[in-house]
């Protein structure tokens, strides 16, 4: 199933930048290049130049020696704060050293977060990062070699070229964005009248269940597919946040019962059209076209969307004077029609 594949892929890929590896890795770390390279190339010469410039205190971790912390999660959490103290950056650095997290150490030293800025140390750890494609290594080392402005912020995701790192970076972005969304929704919830607040809790649960199921409506061909799914889910969460805030603020476009009925008819028509699409895969008759998307996945997502729509309508009805359940239903139905029409392209 596509959703299971995504979870498995993320479990592997999200460990890649910061996971401690216990087998000896080459330096520079070319173990995932998969293509030939020359030691005369500019990136390789730069890596050799800084071969002895590891961060002070860095030692490659041995079996069982890695600390039980997540340097990447710590780094991005602190990076997203309005202010981060030197002590907090020291905590990130200590975790990165214990975990052997080259990506975080590269970013700390390139940016001077909690340490004196040292681009050579940053480059050593960039040259040591795991699961890196050759083009990524070339771009990242050239980027660090060209950095001059103190105000320029370096990130491991600046120079990605591979689907694997695309997924990692999509996960990082979505985690950061979701933290902001959740904080905004929490603030909004506190301002709601009591009856609407109770409905809003159920609505958030229904919205997230639909977002999770929507992963099954994305084609999983290609190494970058898990990253595209994460970006797609982020867009759905953004849609939900904006719709909820617009509903609470009385800003949803008005809709009449007749318009809602017309949208429902169009939704049913497009849904039947998508479910009738034939498979082009003899071994996978339940899939549509050449994709990995099955009718079962679409059916599950549709049912969860209906629960989401109904929860939103119930929430909107409790917002007090001027509340309009038709407006909420119309907006969500238009969004679902657009999602189904994209699936129709797999004919």
C-alpha positions in Angstrom: 0.0 0.0 0.0 1.3 3.5 -0.8 0.8 4.9 2.7 2.8 2.0 4.2 5.5 2.6 1.7 5.8 6.2 2.6 6.1 5.4 6.3 8.8 2.8 5.6 10.7 5.2 3.3 10.6 8.0 5.8 11.7 5.8 8.6 14.8 5.1 6.6 15.4 8.5 4.9 14.7 10.8 7.8 17.5 9.1 9.6 19.9 9.6 6.8 21.4 13.1 7.4 21.8 12.8 11.1 22.0 9.1 12.0 25.2 7.8 13.4 26.7 5.1 11.2 28.9 2.5 12.7 30.5 1.0 9.6 33.6 3.1 8.6 32.6 5.5 5.8 35.1 6.8 3.3 36.3 10.4 3.3 34.9 12.2 1.4 31.8 10.1 1.8 31.2 8.9 -1.7 29.4 5.7 -0.7 26.1 6.7 -2.3 27.4 8.3 -5.5 26.7 5.4 -7.8 28.7 7.2 -10.6 32.4 7.6 -11.2 34.4 10.6 -10.0 37.9 12.0 -10.2 40.0 13.1 -7.3 41.0 16.1 -9.5 37.5 17.5 -9.3 37.2 20.8 -7.4 34.9 19.5 -4.7 37.3 16.6 -4.0 40.3 18.9 -3.7 38.4 21.1 -1.2 37.4 18.0 0.9 41.1 16.9 1.0 42.2 20.4 2.0 40.0 20.3 5.1 40.5 16.6 5.9 41.9 17.3 9.4 39.4 20.1 10.3 36.7 18.1 12.2 34.8 20.0 14.9 36.6 20.2 18.2 35.4 17.2 20.3 34.2 15.2 17.3 34.9 11.5 17.3 33.2 9.0 15.1 30.7 7.2 17.4 31.2 3.4 17.9 28.5 0.8 18.4 26.1 1.7 21.1 27.9 5.0 21.9 25.3 7.3 20.2 23.4 9.6 22.6 19.6 9.2 22.7 18.9 12.6 21.2 17.9 13.9 17.8 20.3 16.6 16.7 18.4 17.4 13.5 15.1 17.9 15.4 16.9 20.0 18.0 18.7 22.1 15.4 15.5 23.0 13.5 13.5 23.6 16.6 16.1 26.1 17.9 16.5 27.6 14.4 12.7 28.3 14.3 12.7 30.2 17.6 12.6 34.0 17.7 15.7 33.9 19.9 18.1 31.1 20.8 20.6 31.3 23.6 24.2 30.2 23.5 23.3 27.5 26.0 20.6 26.1 23.7 23.1 26.0 20.7 25.6 24.3 23.0 22.9 21.6 23.7 22.5 21.1 19.9 26.2 20.9 19.4 26.7 18.4 22.2 24.0 16.2 20.7 25.4 16.5 17.2 28.9 15.5 18.4 27.5 12.5 20.3 25.4 11.4 17.4 28.1 12.0 14.8 25.6 14.2 13.0 27.7 15.7 10.1 24.8 17.7 8.7 24.0 19.6 11.9 27.7 20.2 12.6 28.2 21.6 9.1 25.2 24.0 9.6 26.4 25.1 13.1 29.9 26.0 12.0 28.8 27.5 8.6 26.4 29.8 10.4 28.3 30.4 13.6 25.4 29.2 15.7 26.8 28.9 19.3 30.3 28.5 17.9 32.8 30.7 16.1 32.0 30.6 12.4 34.5 28.3 10.6 33.7 27.4 7.0 36.6 24.8 6.9 35.1 22.8 9.8 31.7 23.1 8.1 33.1 21.8 4.9 34.8 18.8 6.6 31.4 17.7 7.9 29.7 18.4 4.6 32.2 16.2 3.0 31.4 13.5 5.5 27.6 13.5 5.2 25.9 10.2 4.5 23.5 9.3 1.7 24.7 12.1 -0.6 24.5 12.1 -4.4 27.5 13.3 -6.3 25.8 16.4 -7.6 24.7 17.3 -4.1 28.3 17.0 -2.9 29.5 19.2 -5.7 26.9 21.8 -5.1 27.2 21.8 -1.3 31.0 22.1 -1.3 31.0 24.8 -3.9 28.3 26.7 -1.9 30.5 26.6 1.3 33.6 27.5 -0.6 31.9 30.6 -2.0 30.3 31.8 1.3 31.5 35.1 2.5 28.6 37.2 3.9 28.2 36.8 7.6 24.4 37.2 7.1 24.1 34.3 4.7 22.5 31.2 6.4 23.6 27.8 5.1 21.3 24.8 5.2 21.8 21.2 4.3 18.7 21.4 2.0 20.1 24.3 -0.1 21.8 22.1 -2.7 19.9 18.9 -2.9 19.5 17.0 -6.1 18.3 13.5 -5.1 14.9 12.2 -4.3 16.2 10.8 -1.0 17.3 14.1 0.3 14.3 15.8 -1.3 12.2 13.6 1.0 14.3 14.4 4.1 14.1 18.1 3.4 10.3 18.0 2.7 10.0 16.3 6.1 12.0 19.1 7.7 10.0 21.8 6.0 6.7 20.2 6.9 7.7 19.7 10.5 8.6 23.4 10.8 5.5 24.6 9.0 3.2 22.3 11.0 4.6 23.7 14.3 3.5 27.2 13.1 0.1 26.0 11.9 -0.6 24.2 15.2 0.3 27.2 17.2 -2.0 29.4 15.1 -4.9 26.9 15.4 -4.3 26.6 19.2 -4.6 30.4 19.6 -7.7 30.5 17.4 -9.3 27.6 19.4 -8.9 29.5 22.7 -10.9 32.4 21.2 -13.9 30.3 20.1 -17.2 30.2 21.9 -17.6 27.1 24.1 -19.8 25.0 21.8 -17.6 25.8 18.7 -14.5 24.9 20.7 -15.7 21.5 21.5 -16.6 20.9 17.8 -13.2 22.2 16.7 -11.3 19.5 18.5 -13.3 16.9 16.6 -12.8 18.8 13.4 -9.0 18.9 13.8 -8.9 15.1 14.3 -11.1 14.5 11.2 -9.0 16.9 9.1 -5.8 15.1 10.0 -7.3 11.7 9.3 -8.2 12.9 5.8 -4.7 14.3 5.3 -3.2 11.0 6.3 -5.5 9.1 3.8 -4.7 11.6 1.0 -1.2 10.0 0.8 -2.8 7.1 -0.9 -4.0 9.4 -3.7 -0.4 10.3 -4.8 1.5 8.2 -7.3 4.6 6.6 -5.6 6.7 6.1 -8.7 10.2 7.7 -8.4 12.6 8.3 -5.6 11.2 11.7 -4.9 7.7 10.5 -4.4 7.7 10.4 -0.6 8.8 14.0 -0.6 6.1 15.0 -3.0 3.5 13.3 -0.7 4.8 15.3 2.3 4.5 18.5 0.3 1.0 17.6 -0.8 -0.1 16.9 2.8 1.4 20.2 3.9 -0.8 22.0 1.3 -3.9 20.2 2.6 -3.1 21.2 6.2 -2.5 24.8 5.1 -5.9 24.7 3.3 -7.6 23.4 6.5 -6.0 26.1 8.7 -7.0 28.9 6.3 -10.5 27.6 6.0 -10.9 27.2 9.8 -9.6 30.7 10.4 -11.8 32.2 7.7 -14.8 30.4 9.1 -14.1 31.6 12.6 -13.7 35.2 11.2 -16.8 35.1 9.1 -14.8 35.4 5.9 -15.9 32.4 3.9 -17.6 33.2 0.6 -21.4 32.8 1.0 -23.1 29.8 -0.7 -26.8 29.0 -1.2 -28.3 25.5 -0.6 -28.8 25.3 -4.4 -25.1 25.9 -5.0 -24.2 23.2 -2.5 -26.5 20.7 -4.1 -24.9 21.5 -7.5 -21.4 21.0 -6.1 -22.5 17.7 -4.5 -23.7 16.5 -7.9 -20.4 17.5 -9.6 -18.4 15.8 -6.8 -20.3 12.6 -7.3 -19.9 12.8 -11.1 -16.1 13.3 -10.9 -15.8 10.6 -8.2 -17.6 8.0 -10.4 -15.4 9.1 -13.4 -12.2 8.5 -11.4 -13.3 5.2 -9.9 -14.1 4.0 -13.5 -10.6 4.6 -14.8 -9.1 1.3 -16.0 -5.8 -0.1 -14.9 -2.9 -0.4 -17.3 -1.2 -2.9 -15.1 -2.1 -6.6 -15.5 -0.8 -7.5 -12.0 -2.6 -4.6 -10.3 -6.2 -4.4 -11.6 -7.3 -2.2 -8.7 -4.9 0.6 -9.6 -5.8 3.5 -12.0 -3.8 3.9 -15.1 0.0 3.4 -14.7 0.0 4.8 -11.2 0.3 3.2 -7.8 -3.0 4.7 -6.7 -5.7 2.1 -6.1 -9.5 2.5 -6.0 -9.4 1.3 -2.4 -7.0 4.2 -1.5 -9.4 6.7 -3.2 -12.4 5.1 -1.5 -10.7 5.4 1.9 -9.7 9.1 1.3 -13.3 9.9 0.1 -14.8 8.5 3.2 -12.4 10.4 5.4 -13.1 13.5 3.5 -16.8 13.1 4.0 -16.2 12.8 7.8 -14.0 15.9 7.6 -16.6 17.9 5.6 -19.4 16.9 8.1 -17.2 17.8 11.1 -16.4 21.2 9.5 -20.1 21.9 8.8 -21.0 21.0 12.4 -18.2 23.3 13.6 -19.3 26.2 11.4 -22.9 25.9 12.7 -21.7 26.6 16.2 -19.8 29.8 15.4 -22.8 32.0 16.4 -24.3 34.9 14.6 -23.6 34.9 10.9 -22.4 31.2 10.9 -22.9 29.6 7.5 -22.6 25.8 7.2 -23.3 26.1 3.5 -20.2 28.3 3.0 -18.0 25.7 4.7 -19.5 22.8 2.8 -19.2 24.6 -0.6 -15.5 25.5 0.0 -14.5 22.0 1.0 -16.5 20.4 -1.8 -14.7 22.6 -4.4 -11.4 21.6 -2.9 -12.3 17.9 -3.1 -13.5 18.2 -6.7 -10.2 19.7 -7.6 -8.3 16.9 -5.9 -10.3 14.2 -7.8 -9.9 16.0 -11.1 -6.1 15.7 -10.6 -6.6 12.0 -10.2 -8.5 11.9 -13.5 -5.2 12.7 -15.3 -4.1 9.1 -14.7 -6.4 7.8 -17.4 
